[in-house]
Amino acid sequence: MLQIVLPIIFIAFGVFLKKTTLRGFQSSKRFSTMFIILGISTLVAKFILMYLKSK
């Protein structure tokens, strides 16, 4: 369960960093793409492993 929730949190945090206008997060905006890609790739890998394990 944690392996599915954590990538969703990464994606949400990446979108938050991309959309926020708060001054404290201005220096972290460049990491937004990294968090989104990391979340998507982890989620896709987890679903692939779940599919392969079910066969």
Biopython code that builds the backbone (N, CA, C, O; Angstrom):
import numpy as np
from Bio.PDB.StructureBuilder import StructureBuilder

atoms = [
    (1, "MET", "N", (0.824, -1.200, 0.000)),
    (1, "MET", "CA", (0.000, 0.000, 0.000)),
    (1, "MET", "C", (0.866, 1.262, 0.000)),
    (1, "MET", "O", (0.562, 2.236, -0.688)),
    (2, "LEU", "N", (1.941, 1.230, 0.776)),
    (2, "LEU", "CA", (2.838, 2.383, 0.844)),
    (2, "LEU", "C", (3.491, 2.657, -0.509)),
    (2, "LEU", "O", (3.762, 3.807, -0.855)),
    (3, "GLN", "N", (3.742, 1.580, -1.278)),
    (3, "GLN", "CA", (4.375, 1.743, -2.578)),
    (3, "GLN", "C", (3.463, 2.419, -3.585)),
    (3, "GLN", "O", (3.938, 2.874, -4.626)),
    (4, "ILE", "N", (2.167, 2.501, -3.308)),
    (4, "ILE", "CA", (1.234, 3.192, -4.197)),
    (4, "ILE", "C", (0.969, 4.605, -3.685)),
    (4, "ILE", "O", (0.819, 5.534, -4.479)),
    (5, "VAL", "N", (0.911, 4.771, -2.375)),
    (5, "VAL", "CA", (0.602, 6.076, -1.794)),
    (5, "VAL", "C", (1.774, 7.046, -1.947)),
    (5, "VAL", "O", (1.566, 8.223, -2.241)),
    (6, "LEU", "N", (2.999, 6.563, -1.750)),
    (6, "LEU", "CA", (4.169, 7.427, -1.811)),
    (6, "LEU", "C", (4.363, 8.087, -3.181)),
    (6, "LEU", "O", (4.642, 9.285, -3.220)),
    (7, "PRO", "N", (4.233, 7.375, -4.305)),
    (7, "PRO", "CA", (4.345, 8.065, -5.597)),
    (7, "PRO", "C", (3.243, 9.105, -5.820)),
    (7, "PRO", "O", (3.476, 10.131, -6.459)),
    (8, "ILE", "N", (2.055, 8.843, -5.297)),
    (8, "ILE", "CA", (0.972, 9.821, -5.427)),
    (8, "ILE", "C", (1.316, 11.083, -4.640)),
    (8, "ILE", "O", (1.017, 12.193, -5.080)),
    (9, "ILE", "N", (1.947, 10.910, -3.472)),
    (9, "ILE", "CA", (2.388, 12.065, -2.696)),
    (9, "ILE", "C", (3.483, 12.823, -3.439)),
    (9, "ILE", "O", (3.496, 14.054, -3.430)),
    (10, "PHE", "N", (4.407, 12.100, -4.085)),
    (10, "PHE", "CA", (5.452, 12.752, -4.875)),
    (10, "PHE", "C", (4.850, 13.580, -6.012)),
    (10, "PHE", "O", (5.262, 14.716, -6.244)),
    (11, "ILE", "N", (3.881, 13.007, -6.714)),
    (11, "ILE", "CA", (3.240, 13.722, -7.820)),
    (11, "ILE", "C", (2.508, 14.957, -7.301)),
    (11, "ILE", "O", (2.607, 16.033, -7.890)),
    (12, "ALA", "N", (1.777, 14.803, -6.205)),
    (12, "ALA", "CA", (1.045, 15.942, -5.636)),
    (12, "ALA", "C", (2.004, 17.034, -5.178)),
    (12, "ALA", "O", (1.738, 18.217, -5.391)),
    (13, "PHE", "N", (3.107, 16.658, -4.557)),
    (13, "PHE", "CA", (4.081, 17.653, -4.108)),
    (13, "PHE", "C", (4.745, 18.343, -5.296)),
    (13, "PHE", "O", (5.009, 19.544, -5.244)),
    (14, "GLY", "N", (5.018, 17.594, -6.367)),
    (14, "GLY", "CA", (5.589, 18.201, -7.569)),
    (14, "GLY", "C", (4.648, 19.199, -8.207)),
    (14, "GLY", "O", (5.077, 20.268, -8.643)),
    (15, "VAL", "N", (3.374, 18.868, -8.268)),
    (15, "VAL", "CA", (2.376, 19.797, -8.818)),
    (15, "VAL", "C", (2.252, 21.011, -7.910)),
    (15, "VAL", "O", (2.131, 22.138, -8.391)),
    (16, "PHE", "N", (2.281, 20.788, -6.595)),
    (16, "PHE", "CA", (2.237, 21.897, -5.648)),
    (16, "PHE", "C", (3.423, 22.844, -5.849)),
    (16, "PHE", "O", (3.250, 24.062, -5.853)),
    (17, "LEU", "N", (4.623, 22.286, -6.016)),
    (17, "LEU", "CA", (5.800, 23.129, -6.235)),
    (17, "LEU", "C", (5.695, 23.908, -7.536)),
    (17, "LEU", "O", (6.124, 25.059, -7.613)),
    (18, "LYS", "N", (5.126, 23.284, -8.555)),
    (18, "LYS", "CA", (5.013, 23.949, -9.851)),
    (18, "LYS", "C", (4.000, 25.093, -9.815)),
    (18, "LYS", "O", (4.199, 26.115, -10.472)),
    (19, "LYS", "N", (2.920, 24.928, -9.056)),
    (19, "LYS", "CA", (1.833, 25.903, -9.057)),
    (19, "LYS", "C", (1.941, 26.967, -7.963)),
    (19, "LYS", "O", (1.285, 28.004, -8.058)),
    (20, "THR", "N", (2.747, 26.737, -6.933)),
    (20, "THR", "CA", (2.759, 27.639, -5.796)),
    (20, "THR", "C", (3.436, 28.972, -6.120)),
    (20, "THR", "O", (4.320, 29.054, -6.972)),
    (21, "THR", "N", (2.998, 29.996, -5.423)),
    (21, "THR", "CA", (3.615, 31.319, -5.552)),
    (21, "THR", "C", (4.210, 31.770, -4.221)),
    (21, "THR", "O", (4.589, 32.932, -4.075)),
    (22, "LEU", "N", (4.296, 30.866, -3.256)),
    (22, "LEU", "CA", (4.875, 31.204, -1.959)),
    (22, "LEU", "C", (6.375, 31.453, -2.098)),
    (22, "LEU", "O", (7.067, 30.725, -2.810)),
    (23, "ARG", "N", (6.864, 32.471, -1.427)),
    (23, "ARG", "CA", (8.269, 32.851, -1.562)),
    (23, "ARG", "C", (9.211, 31.790, -1.002)),
    (23, "ARG", "O", (10.337, 31.664, -1.482)),
    (24, "GLY", "N", (8.790, 31.038, -0.019)),
    (24, "GLY", "CA", (9.647, 30.021, 0.568)),
    (24, "GLY", "C", (9.951, 28.864, -0.365)),
    (24, "GLY", "O", (10.965, 28.186, -0.205)),
    (25, "PHE", "N", (9.085, 28.635, -1.335)),
    (25, "PHE", "CA", (9.262, 27.522, -2.273)),
    (25, "PHE", "C", (9.835, 27.955, -3.614)),
    (25, "PHE", "O", (9.968, 27.121, -4.511)),
    (26, "GLN", "N", (10.173, 29.213, -3.783)),
    (26, "GLN", "CA", (10.670, 29.696, -5.070)),
    (26, "GLN", "C", (11.974, 29.002, -5.470)),
    (26, "GLN", "O", (12.179, 28.718, -6.650)),
    (27, "SER", "N", (12.845, 28.729, -4.519)),
    (27, "SER", "CA", (14.113, 28.080, -4.861)),
    (27, "SER", "C", (13.934, 26.594, -5.153)),
    (27, "SER", "O", (14.832, 25.970, -5.718)),
    (28, "SER", "N", (12.800, 26.017, -4.782)),
    (28, "SER", "CA", (12.560, 24.587, -4.988)),
    (28, "SER", "C", (11.735, 24.295, -6.233)),
    (28, "SER", "O", (11.426, 23.133, -6.495)),
    (29, "LYS", "N", (11.371, 25.302, -7.001)),
    (29, "LYS", "CA", (10.540, 25.088, -8.191)),
    (29, "LYS", "C", (11.221, 24.189, -9.214)),
    (29, "LYS", "O", (10.543, 23.463, -9.942)),
    (30, "ARG", "N", (12.545, 24.224, -9.283)),
    (30, "ARG", "CA", (13.246, 23.403, -10.282)),
    (30, "ARG", "C", (13.134, 21.916, -9.979)),
    (30, "ARG", "O", (13.344, 21.090, -10.867)),
    (31, "PHE", "N", (12.807, 21.563, -8.743)),
    (31, "PHE", "CA", (12.654, 20.165, -8.366)),
    (31, "PHE", "C", (11.260, 19.616, -8.666)),
    (31, "PHE", "O", (11.027, 18.416, -8.517)),
    (32, "SER", "N", (10.337, 20.471, -9.083)),
    (32, "SER", "CA", (8.964, 20.020, -9.301)),
    (32, "SER", "C", (8.894, 18.950, -10.391)),
    (32, "SER", "O", (8.194, 17.949, -10.233)),
    (33, "THR", "N", (9.610, 19.154, -11.487)),
    (33, "THR", "CA", (9.611, 18.183, -12.572)),
    (33, "THR", "C", (10.211, 16.855, -12.118)),
    (33, "THR", "O", (9.735, 15.787, -12.503)),
    (34, "MET", "N", (11.254, 16.927, -11.301)),
    (34, "MET", "CA", (11.886, 15.706, -10.800)),
    (34, "MET", "C", (10.908, 14.903, -9.937)),
    (34, "MET", "O", (10.838, 13.681, -10.066)),
    (35, "PHE", "N", (10.157, 15.571, -9.064)),
    (35, "PHE", "CA", (9.203, 14.868, -8.216)),
    (35, "PHE", "C", (8.076, 14.255, -9.049)),
    (35, "PHE", "O", (7.636, 13.141, -8.765)),
    (36, "ILE", "N", (7.607, 14.966, -10.066)),
    (36, "ILE", "CA", (6.534, 14.446, -10.910)),
    (36, "ILE", "C", (7.013, 13.213, -11.681)),
    (36, "ILE", "O", (6.309, 12.204, -11.732)),
    (37, "ILE", "N", (8.197, 13.287, -12.278)),
    (37, "ILE", "CA", (8.742, 12.149, -13.035)),
    (37, "ILE", "C", (9.015, 10.969, -12.116)),
    (37, "ILE", "O", (8.731, 9.825, -12.471)),
    (38, "LEU", "N", (9.567, 11.242, -10.931)),
    (38, "LEU", "CA", (9.843, 10.175, -9.974)),
    (38, "LEU", "C", (8.559, 9.484, -9.532)),
    (38, "LEU", "O", (8.522, 8.258, -9.430)),
    (39, "GLY", "N", (7.522, 10.246, -9.272)),
    (39, "GLY", "CA", (6.247, 9.669, -8.853)),
    (39, "GLY", "C", (5.606, 8.836, -9.938)),
    (39, "GLY", "O", (5.119, 7.735, -9.677)),
    (40, "ILE", "N", (5.602, 9.355, -11.156)),
    (40, "ILE", "CA", (4.982, 8.626, -12.271)),
    (40, "ILE", "C", (5.748, 7.344, -12.568)),
    (40, "ILE", "O", (5.144, 6.289, -12.759)),
    (41, "SER", "N", (7.076, 7.430, -12.609)),
    (41, "SER", "CA", (7.854, 6.231, -12.931)),
    (41, "SER", "C", (7.734, 5.170, -11.836)),
    (41, "SER", "O", (7.661, 3.978, -12.136)),
    (42, "THR", "N", (7.712, 5.588, -10.586)),
    (42, "THR", "CA", (7.553, 4.633, -9.496)),
    (42, "THR", "C", (6.181, 3.979, -9.525)),
    (42, "THR", "O", (6.055, 2.775, -9.300)),
    (43, "LEU", "N", (5.160, 4.770, -9.802)),
    (43, "LEU", "CA", (3.799, 4.236, -9.858)),
    (43, "LEU", "C", (3.633, 3.257, -11.016)),
    (43, "LEU", "O", (3.012, 2.206, -10.856)),
    (44, "VAL", "N", (4.182, 3.594, -12.175)),
    (44, "VAL", "CA", (4.095, 2.705, -13.334)),
    (44, "VAL", "C", (4.859, 1.407, -13.062)),
    (44, "VAL", "O", (4.380, 0.321, -13.388)),
    (45, "ALA", "N", (6.038, 1.523, -12.467)),
    (45, "ALA", "CA", (6.816, 0.318, -12.151)),
    (45, "ALA", "C", (6.072, -0.576, -11.166)),
    (45, "ALA", "O", (6.087, -1.799, -11.307)),
    (46, "LYS", "N", (5.433, 0.014, -10.185)),
    (46, "LYS", "CA", (4.678, -0.777, -9.208)),
    (46, "LYS", "C", (3.522, -1.514, -9.870)),
    (46, "LYS", "O", (3.282, -2.687, -9.585)),
    (47, "PHE", "N", (2.799, -0.816, -10.764)),
    (47, "PHE", "CA", (1.687, -1.471, -11.459)),
    (47, "PHE", "C", (2.175, -2.579, -12.385)),
    (47, "PHE", "O", (1.515, -3.610, -12.512)),
    (48, "ILE", "N", (3.311, -2.382, -13.028)),
    (48, "ILE", "CA", (3.874, -3.431, -13.883)),
    (48, "ILE", "C", (4.250, -4.653, -13.049)),
    (48, "ILE", "O", (3.968, -5.788, -13.431)),
    (49, "LEU", "N", (4.892, -4.405, -11.902)),
    (49, "LEU", "CA", (5.258, -5.529, -11.036)),
    (49, "LEU", "C", (4.036, -6.243, -10.487)),
    (49, "LEU", "O", (4.046, -7.468, -10.367)),
    (50, "MET", "N", (2.989, -5.512, -10.152)),
    (50, "MET", "CA", (1.750, -6.146, -9.684)),
    (50, "MET", "C", (1.125, -6.986, -10.787)),
    (50, "MET", "O", (0.608, -8.070, -10.520)),
    (51, "TYR", "N", (1.166, -6.496, -12.031)),
    (51, "TYR", "CA", (0.605, -7.239, -13.164)),
    (51, "TYR", "C", (1.408, -8.511, -13.425)),
    (51, "TYR", "O", (0.832, -9.574, -13.655)),
    (52, "LEU", "N", (2.733, -8.403, -13.391)),
    (52, "LEU", "CA", (3.562, -9.577, -13.641)),
    (52, "LEU", "C", (3.438, -10.618, -12.531)),
    (52, "LEU", "O", (3.527, -11.820, -12.782)),
    (53, "LYS", "N", (3.234, -10.152, -11.320)),
    (53, "LYS", "CA", (3.098, -11.081, -10.197)),
    (53, "LYS", "C", (1.760, -11.819, -10.240)),
    (53, "LYS", "O", (1.650, -12.939, -9.742)),
    (54, "SER", "N", (0.743, -11.187, -10.836)),
    (54, "SER", "CA", (-0.581, -11.818, -10.885)),
    (54, "SER", "C", (-0.659, -12.935, -11.923)),
    (54, "SER", "O", (-1.569, -13.762, -11.865)),
    (55, "LYS", "N", (0.262, -12.971, -12.854)),
    (55, "LYS", "CA", (0.237, -14.013, -13.896)),
    (55, "LYS", "C", (0.735, -15.321, -13.393)),
    (55, "LYS", "O", (0.777, -16.296, -14.144)),
]
sb = StructureBuilder()
sb.init_structure("model")
sb.init_model(0)
sb.init_chain("A")
sb.init_seg("    ")
for serial, (resi, resn, name, xyz) in enumerate(atoms, 1):
    if name == "N":
        sb.init_residue(resn, " ", resi, " ")
    sb.init_atom(name, np.array(xyz, "f"), 0.0, 1.0, " ", f" {name:<3s}", serial, name[0])
structure = sb.get_structure()
